[in-house]
């Protein structure tokens, strides 16, 4: 990321350093949402087991999946303009 930033500052490499800096955000977003979702689920439904635990996990997973897609879309939105 440091090299990409330096290349942008020196105006070297056309658009590729900026593209790599945008792509590098996606794993950070995914890990943060995964950690936050598991933490949220465990804090509320940590003691549930069996079928009682499946529906809240599915709900949290769908909500975080939609949120992940929205964040990735906002991250790459300038590339489509």
Order of alpha helices (4+ residues) and beta strands (2+ residues): alpha-alpha-alpha
